[in-house]
Amino acid sequence: MQKTWLNIIIISGLFFYSCSGTKSLSDGEALYTGSRIHMRKVEEGGEWEMKHDTKKLTKLYWELWDLPNGAFWGTPFFRLIPTKLIIYNWFYTKKERKFNRWMRRNFGEEPVTIEDVDPDLKLRKAINIYENHGHFGTTGSYQLNYNKKKNKAYIHYYLEIPPAYTYHDIEYVADSLQKSIEKPFLNFQQQAYLHTGEEFDLDSIKLEKKQMWNYFQDLGYYYFDEEFVEVEADTTLGNKEIDIRVQIDQGVSDAKISRTKINDFQIEIDSITQGNMDDKFYRWQSGKIRKDLLDTLVHVSPGEYYSLKQTNQSIQNLSQLGIFAAPGINYNEVDGDSSRLNSVLSMRTLNATTIGVNARGNYKNTGYMGPAVGLNLTQLNVFNGAENLTFNLEGYYDFPIGVYRERVSNSSGVTFGAELSAPLIKTPFQFINQTYSLPKQSVSLTANYNNRRDYFEMVSWTAAYGITWKSSPKITHRINLIDVTFSDIGNTTERFDTVVASNPSLRNSLIDQFILGTSYTFQYNNSSTESKLIGTYFEGNIELAGNALGLLNTIFTNDEKGEKRILGIRYSQFARFSYDFRAYLRLGKYNQLAFRNVGGIGLAYGNSEYMPYIRQYFMGGSNSMRPLSTRTLGPGRYIELDQAEVNQVGDMKLEWNLEFRFRIGPRFNGALWTDAGNIWLLKEDPNRPYGEVRWNKIFQDSYLTTGAGIRIDLNILLLRFDYGIILYAPLFIDGYKWVWQNKIPLHGPVIGFGYPF
């Protein structure tokens, strides 16, 4: 019987592979089945090192990285059974039918032919890439390896690359320039991209011209253009060296390379020109804004020289106020005088008040889902200084899904949130500036009532004052100078009381928690892979709590022993560190390999023996350790026998995720993924045996899951349907940890919205 099934599988595989794509080809066409790149360095006078190899290879592979039908993991050199091409051919008919067309469009893929790839053009582009990087004299060829029927072909590209030319002398020529531009032109050399001894690079020359354009635009040369910059290269020196000559086109008129000043500046808000009839406010039909605020944020004024940097900075500031739409500054030459410009700042106002009501299916990445009804209110420019106020009120009822969902209690409650944000114009901290974004300060208050019907009712609230700013286009900072949290538990059930009575650490971490501290978040976001091979993202957070209260207690009380309180409430002292690192590897046009590593550790000290419950770590849910429900694993190898998931929290967390994302059709994407990780206690807890971390066995004590799924892209929403299995569970004894070693059903569905990371 087993042999029969094996024969069927082999025959089916051979059949699928044999019909892998030539049915819909026209006579003379050949199916492209992949390619390889072969490179050889031409030794001229000895060995040499390829500089900036990664940059050049990335460009080369993007140019030659043509994917055949059925490419494995987005690689052009390895091809599996082209399932989508087979589907396309199954439903391919010369007489068009709507159903066949729909199947081909959504689940099939047209055959990729040699003509589509055009290896002649690709080879020329590959040679140009290396010549643009100074490897003049690069040669190449390609070879098509056909099958016997001449309807399939594999491409081999061959490149021979000589050493690159380097810059010998870089001269900035200003002999014929007028005095007003000669000095800044020569001073530009201090920030130039071109340097003696470096390899010739066409991209650097383009950047040199663009940088010079920005430089002169910021100095007031409104009419200055990139095309005015001439870069001449002399390759006749020999020894693979180049002389570079940078100069301003002598045919450009003096008026085009002269500085311009702002003659007149006007502000239009909702097409209303602002005058000086009111010294304190700029007004429009439905509101007003403080004049001193707007004047501070707009860096354009009569009598000053034009500056592109100040223009962009002004537009950026106004856009980030949150009350104006489409701000822009237009410049026009004063009649008969090219040295003066009239400027107009125009913008529209957004609706000052918006109210929204929503009833929706609520899905949380912690593994809960259920109905939710919410009300939100936004009021812009509350005090006429771009102070924006938002209110949110939501009622919800959640029930768990995923593996072990029967062990997790249902949850219902009400959440209220309010935030008042405003621009931060003046700050005592010099490192906070407006260069890359308008710094914002905010005061927020969040209150939550949560009913875990099997355990307790919890009331908590959080108040914070924080500042957010950017130090570069990719780096964002957030510091909460004051962060206050209070939580209290009431109406506990007998089940919860039983758990707490036998677990003092849980009791101390849950009851009457008062947290006063500060926190800092650093975020680096370079995750887009549209123009590069790899994108990265990092976020780190540090939270310190209770130090100020501990100092006050030390100053005003003499009691150095026992539990310390403020206003009769015990306060927490701890330090908490967490991070989130992600990397995205682009594999072809539609495929991507995504990796994430998150971790954290909390250290209680002083007035706290244990971390507060609401600051401890847990795992599970649609974005973490799929398909396990939230709070159903760990800490460590601990086994929760009475199904009280409130116990399954820890002081430390480590998690690794790997997901291969591939395209199925225009609206459908697929994914193969694996998750690994766990939470741990930092010290032994007799009520949760085996929960402490074993530093030399971190991986042995981590859970391992895997699964596959479908993503449906609806443009405004991405639906995610996965099915996962727990491969390895450290809570079982040796010999039963792997899925094939026990008979427990460790698998289940995972539903989510958006990508997990």
C-alpha positions, 0 to 999 in steps of 0.5 A: 500500500505504501509503495503504491502511494509512493509511486503515485506521488512520484508519477504526479511529480513527474507529470507536474514537472513535465508540463511546467510551462510550455503549453501557452508558448508561441512557436519559437518562444523559450521558457526562461528557467533561471540564471547564474552570474559568473564574475572574474577580476582581470589581473593587471599587474597583480592582485587587486581588491574590489572596493565597495563590493556590496554596493556594486553587487547589489546593483548588479543582482537587481539588474540580472535578478530575473525570476523564473516561474517557480523560483525558490525563495526569490532566487533566479538560480533554483527553481521548484515546481512552478505551481502558478504557471501550471495553474495558468496553463490548465486554464489557458484556452484560445477561446476566452472564458471569464472563469478561466481568465479569473483563475489565471489572473488570481492564481496563475502566472504567465510564463516568463520567456527569454524574450521577456528577460532580454539578456542582451539588454541586461548584459549591457546594463550590467557592464554599465554598472561597473563602468559607472563605478570606474571599472572602464573596459569591463567586458561580458557575454552570456550563454543560453543553455537550451533543452532538447526541444529548444523551448526552455533555456537557462542563462549564464552571464559572464563578466570580466572586470578590470581594476577601477580608475581613481581620482588623481586631482580634483580642481574647483575652477573659479577663474571666470566667476563673479566675486559674489559667487566665487568665494562660496563656490571655493568654500563648497570643497569642504563638504564635497563628495569627491576626494582624491584617491577614491574610485571613480563613481558616477553616483558620487558625481551626481551627488556632488552636483545635487549637493552643490545645488542645495548649497547655493539654494540655501545661500540665496541663489534662487535661480541656481540649477544643477545643470549649471555645474560641470564636472569634466574627467580627464582619463589620459594620465595613465596608471588608471587615474583621473583628473576631475575639474569642477566649474560653473558653466561659463554660459550662464548669465550673471543674473542666474548666479546672483543672490535674491532677497525676499521683497514681500511676504504674505500669508493666506489661510483659507484664501484669506490674506492675513494683514496687521489688523490684529497684532496677536492672531492670524484669523480665518472664518472658523478660528485663529492661531497665535501670531507669535507661534506661526511667525516663530515656525515660518522662517521666511521674512522680507529683507532676508535672503531666499533659502531653500532650507528655511522654506522646507523647514517652514513647510515641515513645521506647518504640516506637523502642527496638525491643523493645516493642510497642504501648506506651500510657499510660492516665489515670484520674481519682482517685475524688472528686478531678478534680485528680489522675490515676492512670496506667498504662504498659502494653506487650508485648515482642517476641520476643527471638530470631528466625532466618530462612532464605531462598532467593530470586531475587535482583534488584539494581537494578544490573541483575544477577539470580540465585539467593541463599540467606541466613541472618539472626539478630536478638537484641533487648536483648542487654545489657539496655539495648535493644541490638539485634544483627542478623547477615546471611549471604548467598551469591549468583550473579548474571548481568547482564540488559539491553542489552549484557549480553553485555559484563558478567561474571557475579558470585558471592560471599558477604556477611556483615553485623552491626550493633549498635544502641542508644539514644543517651541522652546526647550531647555534641552539643546539636543531637541531641535526642529531640524528634522521634525517639529518637536511635540509635547503631550499630556495623556491620561488613560483609564481602564476597567477590565473584568476577567470574570474567572479571576478579578476586576482591575481598575488602572490608570496612567498619566504621562507628560512626554516629548517626541522629536527626530534627530534624523529622518530615520531616528525618533526619540520619545522621553516621558519625563513623568509617567504615573501608573496605578492599578488596583484589583477588586471583586476577586473570585475564589479561584483567584484567591486560591492561586494568590494564597499559594503564590505570594510573588503573584499577590505582591505583583498584582495588588495596589500597584503605584508606579512613578517613573520616567521612560525613554524610547529610541526608534530607528526605522530604515525598513523600506526595501523599495530601493535596496536589498535589506531594510532594518528597524530597531526600537529600544526602551528604558523605564526607571520607576520609584527612584524619586519616591525612594529619595523622598522617603530617605530624606523625610523618613528615618524608617529604612526597613520595611515597606515604604508608602506614599499616601498610604500606597506602596510604590514600585521600584524597578528598571525595565529594558526592552528592544525590538529588532527587525530585518527585511530581505528583499527576494525579487519583486514580490517576495520577502524574508522578514526576521524579528528578535525582541527581548526584555528584562525587568529588575525589581529593587529597593521597595519592590521584591517583584516586578509589578504584574502590569510590567511583567512579560508574557507571550502568545497571540497572533503576533507572538509565538503563534498559534499559542494563546496569550499567557499560556506558555512559560515561565521557563519549563513551568507547567500550569496545572490549574489553568490559571494563566495569571501565573504565566508571566515573567521578568525576562523575555526572548523571542525570534521570528522568521517569516518568508512572504511570497506572492500568490496572486494580485490580492493573495500572498502566502507565508511560511513562518517559525517562532521561537522564544519564552519568558523566564523568572530571574530568581527561583519561585517555589510556586512556579518550579522550573520557571527560572532562567538557565542561562546556558540552556536558553534555546533548550528552554524555548518553545518552537512553533511553525506554520503557514498562512494566507494574506488577503490584501484589501488595500485598506486592510490586510487579513491574515489566516494562519495555521500553526503547530507547536514543534517543541515544548520545553514544559514536557519531560525529556522524550516528549518535548517534540510534537512527534513524541507526544499525542497532545493536539498542539496545533490551531488556527491564527487570525490577524490583521496586518503583518505580525511584524 
